[in-house]
Amino acid sequence: MTNLDFLASATAVRFGYRLVIGVLEDGTGYSLIDLETKNRTDYRTLNSVFGYLQTRYEQGILLTH
């Protein structure tokens, strides 16, 4: 697990997700699993994981202001 994987995992937990590493057919990629609904979304790159979490963060800010 790289530092970025660790950071992504910690960020995911903060938003109510679990990050699973190495889930795609070739043993790479990431899954975000919603801890409430158990819905899983697969991502090819860590950038796309961060992009999704960034969107969740921005939506959270909009909802609280």
Backbone bond lengths (Angstrom), bond angles and torsions (degrees), N, CA, C in turn:
res aa  C-N    CA-C-N  psi(-1)  N-CA   C-N-CA  omega(-1)  CA-C   N-CA-C  phi
1 M - - - 1.458 - - 1.528 108.95 -
2 T 1.313 115.85 125.50 1.464 119.74 179.43 1.525 109.98 -84.05
3 N 1.323 115.53 170.96 1.458 120.04 176.33 1.523 111.25 -59.49
4 L 1.340 115.91 -38.41 1.466 119.13 179.52 1.521 111.48 -67.39
5 D 1.341 116.39 -39.07 1.467 119.71 175.93 1.520 110.06 -60.02
6 F 1.333 115.37 -43.05 1.464 120.08 -179.32 1.526 110.43 -63.72
7 L 1.330 116.09 -44.15 1.462 120.87 179.03 1.527 110.85 -62.54
8 A 1.327 116.20 -43.26 1.461 120.20 178.89 1.516 110.59 -63.23
9 S 1.325 116.33 -40.55 1.459 120.65 -179.94 1.529 110.71 -64.16
10 A 1.339 116.47 -45.14 1.470 120.93 179.41 1.528 110.65 -63.50
11 T 1.338 116.43 -39.17 1.463 120.77 179.40 1.527 109.93 -66.75
12 A 1.326 116.22 -41.82 1.459 120.48 179.62 1.529 110.68 -60.53
13 V 1.326 116.29 -45.42 1.466 120.80 -179.62 1.529 110.30 -59.42
14 R 1.319 115.40 -40.21 1.462 120.23 179.66 1.526 112.10 -59.32
15 F 1.324 116.41 -32.04 1.455 120.19 -178.72 1.528 112.46 -99.62
16 G 1.321 117.29 13.01 1.459 119.80 175.23 1.516 114.90 85.00
17 Y 1.331 116.52 26.28 1.460 121.37 178.52 1.516 110.23 -122.87
18 R 1.321 114.89 158.05 1.457 120.56 169.45 1.521 107.39 -112.68
19 L 1.335 116.05 132.61 1.466 120.72 179.19 1.521 108.96 -98.41
20 V 1.331 116.13 125.25 1.459 121.56 177.01 1.517 107.56 -113.19
21 I 1.326 115.94 129.92 1.469 121.69 -173.47 1.527 110.18 -104.51
22 G 1.332 116.16 138.29 1.459 121.05 176.00 1.505 113.76 78.49
23 V 1.337 116.72 49.63 1.462 119.88 -172.00 1.522 114.74 -108.12
24 L 1.313 117.44 -14.38 1.464 118.54 -176.83 1.526 110.73 -79.83
25 E 1.318 116.51 173.52 1.472 121.46 -171.55 1.524 112.61 -54.09
26 D 1.320 116.73 -36.93 1.464 119.97 -176.88 1.532 112.24 -91.45
27 G 1.329 116.62 11.18 1.462 119.58 176.67 1.514 113.94 81.81
28 T 1.326 116.53 10.25 1.459 119.90 176.37 1.517 108.65 -114.91
29 G 1.317 116.07 -178.59 1.451 119.58 175.46 1.512 112.42 90.83
30 Y 1.323 114.51 -179.06 1.457 121.28 -171.75 1.519 109.64 -141.60
31 S 1.321 115.87 150.22 1.455 121.42 169.72 1.515 108.79 -122.36
32 L 1.322 115.34 136.64 1.457 120.66 168.34 1.522 107.13 -104.22
33 I 1.316 116.47 124.15 1.457 121.08 179.30 1.525 108.32 -112.37
34 D 1.332 116.02 120.86 1.458 121.82 177.73 1.529 108.00 -68.73
35 L 1.325 117.00 122.38 1.456 120.14 -175.16 1.526 112.12 -69.14
36 E 1.331 118.09 -23.71 1.463 120.47 179.75 1.520 111.73 -84.70
37 T 1.313 116.52 -51.57 1.466 119.83 -174.07 1.527 112.46 -92.15
38 K 1.333 117.34 -14.60 1.467 124.04 -175.71 1.532 112.27 66.71
39 N 1.338 116.61 11.28 1.466 120.23 175.97 1.521 109.36 -69.03
40 R 1.321 115.48 140.52 1.459 121.33 -177.14 1.522 109.63 -120.31
41 T 1.325 115.34 134.79 1.462 121.35 175.15 1.515 108.26 -125.02
42 D 1.335 116.11 128.73 1.464 120.69 -179.07 1.525 110.62 -94.07
43 Y 1.314 115.09 144.00 1.464 122.22 179.16 1.517 109.23 -130.66
44 R 1.315 115.73 144.58 1.466 120.48 179.96 1.527 111.06 -81.24
45 T 1.335 117.08 -36.77 1.465 119.72 -174.13 1.522 111.12 -125.87
46 L 1.309 115.07 158.62 1.457 120.81 176.52 1.529 110.24 -68.11
47 N 1.337 116.78 -31.43 1.469 119.93 177.04 1.522 111.28 -59.14
48 S 1.329 116.37 -39.17 1.459 118.57 -179.45 1.527 111.18 -71.40
49 V 1.343 117.00 -32.01 1.470 120.65 174.38 1.525 109.54 -63.34
50 F 1.335 116.11 -50.41 1.462 120.05 179.69 1.528 111.07 -61.52
51 G 1.335 116.64 -38.15 1.459 120.19 178.49 1.516 111.45 -59.72
52 Y 1.328 116.61 -43.22 1.459 120.07 178.97 1.520 110.98 -66.05
53 L 1.332 116.61 -44.87 1.463 119.99 -179.08 1.526 111.10 -65.53
54 Q 1.329 116.90 -35.06 1.467 120.86 176.13 1.531 110.14 -61.90
55 T 1.331 115.80 -42.22 1.466 120.25 177.92 1.523 110.41 -62.06
56 R 1.321 116.30 -43.59 1.472 120.30 178.01 1.525 110.67 -60.87
57 Y 1.325 116.16 -40.42 1.456 121.35 179.15 1.531 110.40 -62.82
58 E 1.322 116.00 -46.63 1.461 120.61 -178.67 1.522 110.99 -64.77
59 Q 1.330 117.37 -38.83 1.460 120.61 177.60 1.525 110.06 -65.18
60 G 1.337 116.41 -37.35 1.459 121.18 178.53 1.513 111.76 -63.46
61 I 1.320 116.50 -39.99 1.469 120.95 178.56 1.534 109.42 -64.94
62 L 1.327 116.09 -42.88 1.468 119.95 -179.71 1.527 111.17 -63.18
63 L 1.320 116.24 -37.00 1.461 120.10 -177.54 1.526 112.33 -73.07
64 T 1.326 116.85 -25.48 1.463 119.21 -175.31 1.526 112.41 -96.53
65 H 1.338 117.12 -0.89 1.474 119.18 -179.84 1.523 110.85 -118.27
